[in-house]
Amino acid sequence: MHAKTIIGINQEDIQVALKESLSDGFKPTLAIVFTVKQEREVVCSILHVALKEK
């Protein structure tokens, strides 16, 4: 099992960090999201879009 941590303060930071993580062939199968701002829908959308692109 290979795990990576993706951290971002805003939507753009998360998208950039996720793209960098996926660039080496990493294929996540599980995501655990912690958010203070309750922007779960935005984070889920970013993950869905990024995984469909692969």
N, C-alpha and C positions, 0 to 999 in steps of 0.2 A: 504494500500500500504506500502510495506517495501522497503526501499532504503539503499544501501550500497555504500561507496566510495572505490574504488580500485586504489591504487597509486603505481607506480613503476618507477624506473629510467631506467631499461632495461627490455629486454624480460623475463629474468628469474624472476625478481622481480614481474612482472605483473602475470606470471604464478603461482607463489607461493601465492600471495595475492588472486588471483581468486580461487584457490583450497581451501584456508582457508575459503573464503566466502561461497563457495558451500558446505563445509563439514557439515554445520548445516541445510541443506535442502533448502537453499536460491535458488530460481529459477528466475533469471533475465529475464525480458521480453523486456527491452529497455536499450540500452547503448549509452551514450553520451561520445565521446572520444575527449580529447584535447591533442594534441601532438605538440611539438616544432620541432621535427626531421622529421616530415612528414612520420612516419612509420605506417600509417593507415592499410596497408595490413597485416603487422605483427600482430598488435593488433586484427584485425578482425579474422585472422587465429587462434589466441590463444582463442578468445571467441567461435568461431565455434567448435573447437576441445573440449574445456571444456564442452560445452553444449551437445555435442553428447555423451560424456562419461557418462552423468547423466541419 
